[in-house]
């Protein structure tokens, strides 16, 4: 079910979102040495290949399942531009390209990013008769502080301070069971981790499927330890909706198994007569 007020107008089209992001002052951080906490070290001493699945689950709940090996720090500025419709976005983009080329009248804008150009138009909106910018909104969020040397990060009216890198992205994680030295204990921990991840903790992973426990059955007596994930739909950015056609994308929540269904096209048929029993057609 799709809900929400999109303020749709058949004549002008749907509102459009454009996301813009710039990163700077980047540092790739790698873990060079590992120091185990006293609590985790004590737990490792009592774990063995004979530890029950529930005991291993309690360790995962307490200490997690992975640790961070590599990460990316730096500064990031993320902006979301809301256009009333796609036509306004295209017209503003053409106007921006025209004014930022050597043939344009404002050669100083040649290296100005599109987001900065729009911000300038919004600030001078009350002093000009440019109606094209009406209805355009820009919302920005900053992580860390962009350095003054980055011209893409400079925002009018914002005082630049020394950049403070923050965590932007975790680029590599390693399973916690890799820290266990004993091979048989490590395999037991890995098996419990796979069960928790793929079988809801109520089964055993065999190859690429789950063998559910005897107590992991539903009211119909069928295995229920690995339920199919519900589909997640979103409006496709490649096709603008209309009163007759809505294009949706299927977002997989895990790796595809077999055939991957990527797109759905729903066709809505208008009912002209009450005797028409065909409410809709779709595939």
C-alpha positions in Angstrom: 0.0 0.0 0.0 1.4 3.4 -1.0 0.3 6.3 1.2 1.2 10.0 1.5 0.3 13.3 0.0 2.3 14.0 -3.1 0.3 17.1 -4.2 -0.1 15.5 -7.7 -1.4 17.7 -10.6 -2.2 15.9 -13.9 -1.1 19.0 -15.8 2.2 19.7 -14.2 3.3 16.2 -13.0 4.6 14.7 -9.8 7.1 16.5 -7.5 10.7 15.4 -8.0 13.6 14.9 -5.6 17.2 15.2 -6.5 19.9 14.2 -4.0 23.4 15.8 -4.0 26.3 14.8 -1.9 30.0 15.9 -1.7 32.7 14.4 0.6 36.0 15.9 1.5 38.8 15.7 4.0 38.7 11.9 3.8 40.7 9.5 5.9 40.7 5.7 5.5 41.2 4.1 8.9 42.4 0.5 9.2 42.6 -1.6 12.4 46.3 -2.4 12.9 46.1 -4.4 16.1 43.4 -6.1 18.2 43.0 -5.9 21.9 40.3 -8.0 23.5 38.3 -6.7 26.4 38.5 -8.5 29.7 34.9 -9.5 29.5 35.2 -11.0 26.0 38.5 -12.8 27.0 36.7 -14.4 29.9 33.9 -15.5 27.7 36.3 -17.1 25.2 37.8 -19.2 28.1 34.5 -20.9 28.8 33.3 -21.4 25.2 33.9 -24.8 23.6 32.7 -26.9 20.7 30.1 -28.4 23.1 28.6 -25.0 23.9 24.8 -24.9 23.1 23.4 -22.7 20.5 21.6 -20.7 23.1 24.8 -20.0 25.0 26.5 -18.8 21.7 23.4 -16.6 21.0 23.8 -14.9 24.4 27.5 -14.1 23.5 26.3 -12.5 20.2 23.7 -10.5 22.0 26.2 -9.2 24.4 29.2 -8.5 22.1 27.7 -8.5 18.6 28.5 -10.6 15.6 31.2 -8.5 13.8 33.9 -6.0 14.5 35.0 -3.1 12.4 38.2 -3.6 10.5 38.2 -0.6 8.1 36.2 2.6 8.0 36.1 6.0 6.3 36.2 9.3 8.2 35.8 12.8 6.8 33.4 15.6 6.1 30.1 15.2 4.1 27.5 17.6 2.9 24.2 16.1 1.8 21.4 18.1 0.2 17.9 17.2 -1.0 16.4 19.4 -3.7 12.6 19.3 -4.1 11.3 20.4 -7.4 7.5 21.0 -8.1 7.8 18.7 -11.1 10.3 17.3 -13.6 9.8 20.1 -16.1 10.9 22.7 -13.6 14.1 20.7 -12.9 14.9 20.4 -16.6 14.4 24.1 -17.2 16.5 25.1 -14.3 19.2 22.7 -15.4 19.2 24.1 -18.9 19.4 27.6 -17.5 22.3 26.6 -15.2 24.2 25.1 -18.1 23.7 28.1 -20.3 24.9 30.6 -17.6 27.9 28.5 -16.6 29.5 28.1 -20.0 31.9 30.5 -21.8 29.0 31.6 -23.9 26.9 32.6 -20.9 26.7 36.1 -19.5 28.0 35.1 -16.1 31.4 33.6 -16.7 32.3 33.7 -13.0 29.7 30.9 -12.5 31.6 28.5 -14.8 32.8 26.3 -11.9 29.8 26.8 -9.6 28.0 23.5 -8.7 24.3 23.2 -9.5 23.3 23.1 -5.8 25.2 26.4 -5.2 23.5 28.0 -8.2 20.0 27.0 -7.0 20.8 28.3 -3.5 21.8 31.7 -5.0 18.5 31.8 -6.9 16.5 31.1 -3.8 18.3 33.8 -1.8 17.6 36.4 -4.5 14.1 35.3 -5.2 12.4 38.2 -3.5 14.5 40.7 -5.5 13.8 39.2 -8.9 10.9 38.2 -11.1 12.1 34.7 -11.8 9.0 32.5 -11.3 10.9 29.3 -12.3 12.4 28.9 -8.8 9.1 29.2 -7.1 8.3 25.9 -5.2 11.9 24.7 -5.2 13.1 23.7 -1.7 16.6 22.8 -0.5 17.3 20.9 2.7 21.0 20.2 3.7 22.7 18.2 6.4 26.3 18.4 7.3 28.5 15.8 8.9 31.8 17.0 10.2 33.0 20.3 8.8 34.1 20.8 5.3 37.5 22.5 4.9 37.7 25.9 3.4 39.9 24.6 0.6 36.9 22.6 -0.8 35.0 25.0 -3.0 32.1 22.5 -3.4 31.4 22.7 0.4 31.4 26.4 0.7 27.9 27.7 1.5 27.1 31.4 1.5 26.8 32.9 4.9 28.4 29.9 6.7 31.5 30.6 8.7 34.2 28.0 8.0 35.8 26.4 11.0 38.5 23.8 11.3 37.3 20.4 9.9 36.6 17.7 12.3 36.4 14.3 10.6 33.5 12.0 11.6 32.6 8.4 10.8 31.0 8.4 7.3 31.1 4.8 6.3 32.1 1.3 7.6 33.9 -0.3 4.7 34.9 -3.7 6.1 33.7 -5.9 8.9 35.0 -9.2 10.1 32.9 -11.9 11.9 33.6 -12.1 15.6 34.2 -15.9 15.5 37.4 -15.3 13.6 38.9 -14.2 17.0 38.5 -17.7 18.4 41.7 -19.7 18.2 40.3 -23.2 18.7 39.1 -24.5 15.3 36.2 -26.6 16.6 34.9 -23.8 18.9 35.2 -21.4 16.0 33.2 -23.7 13.8 30.5 -24.0 16.4 30.3 -20.2 16.8 30.2 -19.8 13.0 27.4 -22.4 12.7 25.4 -20.6 15.4 25.9 -17.3 13.7 24.7 -18.6 10.4 21.7 -20.1 12.1 20.8 -16.8 13.7 21.3 -14.8 10.5 19.5 -17.1 8.0 17.3 -19.4 10.1 16.0 -17.0 12.8 18.1 -19.0 15.3 15.7 -22.0 15.0 17.5 -24.2 12.5 20.8 -25.2 10.9 22.2 -23.9 7.6 22.9 -26.7 5.1 24.5 -25.5 1.9 22.2 -22.7 0.8 19.0 -23.7 2.7 17.8 -24.0 6.3 16.9 -27.2 8.1 14.5 -26.1 10.7 14.3 -27.5 14.2 11.5 -29.8 15.1 9.9 -27.1 17.3 10.1 -24.5 14.5 6.8 -25.3 12.8 3.8 -23.1 12.1 0.1 -23.8 12.8 -0.1 -25.9 9.6 2.9 -28.0 10.6 5.2 -26.5 8.0 8.8 -25.3 8.7 8.8 -21.6 9.7 12.4 -20.9 10.7 13.3 -19.1 7.5 10.2 -17.1 6.3 10.4 -15.4 3.0 11.2 -11.7 3.4 8.3 -9.3 2.5 8.9 -7.3 -0.7 9.7 -3.7 -0.5 8.3 -1.5 -3.2 9.3 2.1 -4.2 8.3 4.4 -7.0 10.7 4.0 -10.0 12.7 7.1 -10.7 12.9 6.1 -14.4 9.2 6.5 -15.2 7.1 9.4 -14.0 3.7 8.2 -12.7 0.5 9.2 -14.4 -3.2 8.7 -13.8 -3.1 5.3 -15.6 0.4 3.9 -15.0 2.6 3.6 -11.9 6.0 2.1 -12.2 7.3 0.4 -9.0 10.7 -1.2 -8.3 11.2 -4.4 -6.3 14.0 -3.9 -3.7 15.6 -7.1 -2.7 16.4 -7.4 1.0 18.9 -10.2 0.5 21.0 -11.8 -2.3 18.8 -13.0 -5.1 18.2 -16.8 -5.3 17.3 -18.0 -8.8 15.3 -15.5 -10.9 15.3 -11.9 -9.7 12.2 -9.8 -10.3 13.3 -6.2 -10.6 10.3 -4.2 -11.8 6.5 -4.3 -11.6 4.2 -2.3 -13.8 0.7 -1.9 -12.4 -2.0 -1.0 -14.9 -5.1 0.5 -13.5 -8.3 0.4 -15.6 -11.0 3.0 -15.2 -14.4 1.6 -14.6 -16.9 3.1 -17.0 -19.9 0.9 -16.1 -21.0 -0.8 -12.9 -21.5 -4.0 -14.9 -17.8 -4.2 -15.7 -16.4 -6.9 -13.3 -12.8 -6.4 -14.4 -11.6 -3.9 -11.8 -7.9 -4.0 -12.8 -5.4 -5.9 -14.8 -1.8 -6.4 -13.8 1.2 -8.6 -14.1 
